[in-house]
Amino acid sequence: MPKEFFVLDRSDIGANIDGFISEQLDNADELINTVKSWRITRLKDKHGVECRSTSIEGSKWHVRISKHDSPSYSKFKDVLLHDHTSHEANYIKAIKSHSLVEYINPQAQVFRIAYSMPPGINTRDFTPLIITHDDKQLKQFFVISIATNHPDAPPDPSGKVVRAHYTSIERVRELQDGVVEWITATTSTAAGYLPDGLTNAMLPGELAKDVPSFLNYCKE
């Protein structure tokens, strides 16, 4: 992991996209396998969501962990793995808009996603590279979002929309008893005048509330 918050440049991906994706998946799997030892920041709520955090070489990471009897694993795949960003915009109310910046291959695309903020704070936008991977043998899938600078999506020159960055790793897997485990780990910087300390204080609650929003969306 980098010593400071890391933002990828599009040129860093290189021509060997398959090799790049494989490396990111290995890194994601290694990190996700450590999260249950992180410090608890939010006890399990009525939806069974627990939050934890840790610092990794200068970056503050937060994670939420939950297990679900429903919806089914196949439904999780339909909503989180396939057309991930389009579905996410339907259940995360803060997302104002999203657009495809670059289609690299079926597993990797760059999006621009804009989020509304509380009154008095400028809209934030992000340009993550989103990588998806379906491991049918292990009955699990990954959605990895990597903070990326892309020449086709420069920051708003007026400053009315502030470019921020986040990196996240989602792993969803079906356990032996049919229960679905959903883990989301993230690190971010809000940029502008928002201190990272405030962002980190808010993140456990923000992460946790996405779960009931997702569950309600799956019932529609």
C-alpha positions as CSV (number, residue, x, y, z in Angstrom):
1,M,0.0,0.0,0.0
2,P,1.2,3.6,-0.7
3,K,2.4,5.8,2.2
4,E,0.0,8.5,1.1
5,F,-3.4,8.4,-0.6
6,F,-2.7,7.0,-4.0
7,V,-4.3,8.2,-7.2
8,L,-3.7,6.2,-10.4
9,D,-3.0,7.9,-13.7
10,R,-4.6,6.4,-16.8
11,S,-1.2,5.7,-18.2
12,D,-0.3,3.6,-15.2
13,I,-2.7,0.9,-16.3
14,G,-0.5,0.0,-19.3
15,A,-1.1,-2.2,-22.3
16,N,-1.3,-5.5,-20.2
17,I,-4.7,-4.9,-18.8
18,D,-5.2,-8.5,-17.8
19,G,-2.0,-8.5,-15.8
20,F,-3.0,-5.2,-14.2
21,I,-6.4,-6.6,-13.2
22,S,-4.9,-9.8,-11.8
23,E,-2.5,-7.7,-9.6
24,Q,-5.3,-5.6,-8.3
25,L,-7.4,-8.6,-7.5
26,D,-4.5,-10.2,-5.5
27,N,-4.0,-6.9,-3.6
28,A,-7.8,-6.7,-2.9
29,D,-8.0,-10.3,-1.7
30,E,-5.0,-9.8,0.6
31,L,-6.5,-6.7,2.2
32,I,-10.1,-8.0,2.6
33,N,-8.7,-11.1,4.4
34,T,-7.4,-8.8,7.2
35,V,-10.4,-6.7,7.9
36,K,-11.9,-8.8,10.7
37,S,-8.9,-7.9,12.8
38,W,-9.3,-4.2,12.4
39,R,-10.5,-1.9,15.3
40,I,-14.3,-1.8,15.8
41,T,-15.7,1.6,15.2
42,R,-19.4,0.8,15.1
43,L,-21.1,-2.2,16.7
44,K,-23.6,-4.3,14.8
45,D,-26.9,-2.5,14.1
46,K,-30.3,-4.0,13.4
47,H,-29.2,-4.9,9.9
48,G,-26.2,-6.8,11.2
49,V,-23.7,-4.2,9.9
50,E,-20.4,-3.9,11.8
51,C,-17.8,-1.2,11.0
52,R,-14.0,-1.4,11.6
53,S,-11.0,0.8,10.7
54,T,-7.2,0.7,10.5
55,S,-4.3,2.7,9.2
56,I,-2.3,1.2,6.4
57,E,1.0,3.0,5.7
58,G,-0.5,6.4,6.2
59,S,-4.0,5.8,4.7
60,K,-7.0,5.5,6.9
61,W,-9.2,2.6,5.8
62,H,-12.8,1.9,6.9
63,V,-14.7,-1.4,6.4
64,R,-18.3,-2.6,6.9
65,I,-19.1,-6.2,7.3
66,S,-22.5,-7.8,7.1
67,K,-24.2,-11.1,6.5
68,H,-27.6,-11.6,4.8
69,D,-30.2,-14.4,4.6
70,S,-31.8,-12.4,1.8
71,P,-31.6,-11.3,-1.0
72,S,-30.0,-14.3,-2.6
73,Y,-26.4,-14.4,-3.9
74,S,-27.7,-14.3,-7.4
75,K,-29.6,-11.1,-6.6
76,F,-26.4,-9.6,-5.1
77,K,-24.7,-10.4,-8.4
78,D,-27.4,-8.8,-10.5
79,V,-27.3,-5.5,-8.6
80,L,-23.6,-5.2,-7.4
81,L,-21.6,-7.0,-10.1
82,H,-23.6,-6.3,-13.3
83,D,-24.0,-2.6,-14.2
84,H,-22.6,-1.7,-10.8
85,T,-22.6,2.0,-11.1
86,S,-26.1,2.3,-12.7
87,H,-27.6,0.3,-9.9
88,E,-25.6,2.1,-7.2
89,A,-27.0,5.4,-8.4
90,N,-30.5,4.0,-7.8
91,Y,-30.0,3.2,-4.1
92,I,-27.4,5.8,-3.0
93,K,-29.3,9.0,-2.8
94,A,-26.2,11.2,-2.7
95,I,-25.2,10.3,-6.3
96,K,-26.3,13.1,-8.5
97,S,-25.1,11.8,-11.8
98,H,-22.8,9.3,-13.4
99,S,-21.3,8.8,-16.8
100,L,-18.9,6.4,-18.6
101,V,-15.6,7.9,-19.3
102,E,-13.8,5.0,-20.8
103,Y,-14.8,1.4,-21.6
104,I,-11.5,-0.6,-21.4
105,N,-12.9,-4.1,-21.4
106,P,-15.8,-6.0,-19.9
107,Q,-14.0,-6.1,-16.5
108,A,-12.7,-2.5,-16.4
109,Q,-14.3,0.9,-17.0
110,V,-13.7,4.4,-15.8
111,F,-16.7,6.4,-14.6
112,R,-17.3,10.0,-13.5
113,I,-19.6,10.0,-10.5
114,A,-20.9,13.2,-8.8
115,Y,-22.1,13.3,-5.2
116,S,-24.3,15.9,-3.6
117,M,-23.0,17.2,-0.2
118,P,-24.6,18.9,2.8
119,P,-25.7,22.5,2.4
120,G,-22.8,24.9,2.0
121,I,-20.4,22.2,0.7
122,N,-19.6,22.0,-3.0
123,T,-20.6,18.9,-5.0
124,R,-17.8,16.3,-5.2
125,D,-17.0,14.2,-8.2
126,F,-14.9,11.1,-8.6
127,T,-13.3,9.3,-11.6
128,P,-12.7,5.7,-10.4
129,L,-11.5,2.8,-12.4
130,I,-14.0,0.1,-11.6
131,I,-12.9,-3.5,-11.9
132,T,-15.2,-6.4,-11.5
133,H,-14.4,-10.1,-11.2
134,D,-16.7,-13.1,-10.8
135,D,-15.1,-16.2,-9.2
136,K,-17.7,-18.9,-9.9
137,Q,-15.6,-21.6,-8.4
138,L,-15.4,-19.9,-5.0
139,K,-18.9,-18.4,-5.3
140,Q,-17.6,-14.9,-4.7
141,F,-17.1,-11.7,-6.7
142,F,-15.2,-8.5,-6.3
143,V,-15.9,-4.9,-7.3
144,I,-12.8,-2.8,-7.0
145,S,-12.9,1.0,-7.4
146,I,-9.5,2.7,-7.8
147,A,-9.0,6.5,-7.6
148,T,-7.9,7.5,-11.1
149,N,-6.9,10.7,-13.0
150,H,-8.2,10.4,-16.6
151,P,-7.5,12.9,-19.4
152,D,-11.1,12.7,-20.7
153,A,-12.5,13.7,-17.3
154,P,-10.6,16.7,-16.0
155,P,-11.7,18.5,-12.9
156,D,-14.2,21.3,-13.2
157,P,-12.2,24.5,-13.9
158,S,-14.8,26.7,-12.1
159,G,-14.3,24.9,-8.8
160,K,-18.0,24.6,-8.3
161,V,-17.6,20.8,-8.5
162,V,-14.5,19.6,-6.4
163,R,-12.6,16.6,-7.6
164,A,-12.2,14.1,-4.7
165,H,-10.9,10.6,-4.7
166,Y,-11.8,7.2,-3.2
167,T,-10.6,3.7,-3.5
168,S,-12.9,0.8,-2.4
169,I,-13.0,-3.0,-2.4
170,E,-16.2,-5.0,-2.2
171,R,-16.2,-8.7,-1.8
172,V,-19.5,-10.6,-1.8
173,R,-19.5,-14.4,-1.3
174,E,-22.0,-17.1,-0.6
175,L,-21.2,-19.1,2.5
176,Q,-21.8,-22.8,3.0
177,D,-25.2,-22.2,4.7
178,G,-26.4,-20.0,1.9
179,V,-25.9,-16.8,3.8
180,V,-24.3,-14.0,1.8
181,E,-21.3,-12.1,3.3
182,W,-20.8,-8.6,2.0
183,I,-17.6,-6.7,2.9
184,T,-16.8,-3.2,1.7
185,A,-13.5,-1.5,2.6
186,T,-12.7,2.0,1.5
187,T,-10.2,4.9,1.9
188,S,-10.9,8.4,0.6
189,T,-9.9,12.1,0.5
190,A,-12.7,14.6,0.2
191,A,-10.5,17.5,-1.0
192,G,-11.5,21.1,-1.0
193,Y,-12.0,22.6,2.5
194,L,-13.3,19.4,4.0
195,P,-10.6,18.0,6.4
196,D,-9.9,14.3,6.1
197,G,-10.5,13.9,9.9
198,L,-14.1,15.0,9.4
199,T,-14.5,12.6,6.5
200,N,-13.1,9.7,8.5
201,A,-15.4,10.5,11.4
202,M,-18.5,10.4,9.1
203,L,-17.5,7.3,7.1
204,P,-18.7,4.5,9.4
205,G,-22.2,5.9,9.5
206,E,-22.2,6.6,5.7
207,L,-21.0,3.0,5.0
208,A,-23.6,1.5,7.3
209,K,-26.6,3.3,5.9
210,D,-25.9,2.1,2.3
211,V,-26.8,-1.4,3.4
212,P,-30.5,-0.9,4.2
213,S,-30.8,1.3,1.1
214,F,-29.5,-1.6,-1.0
215,L,-31.8,-4.1,0.7
216,N,-34.8,-1.9,0.1
217,Y,-33.8,-1.4,-3.5
218,C,-33.6,-5.2,-4.0
219,K,-37.2,-5.5,-2.9
220,E,-38.5,-3.2,-5.5
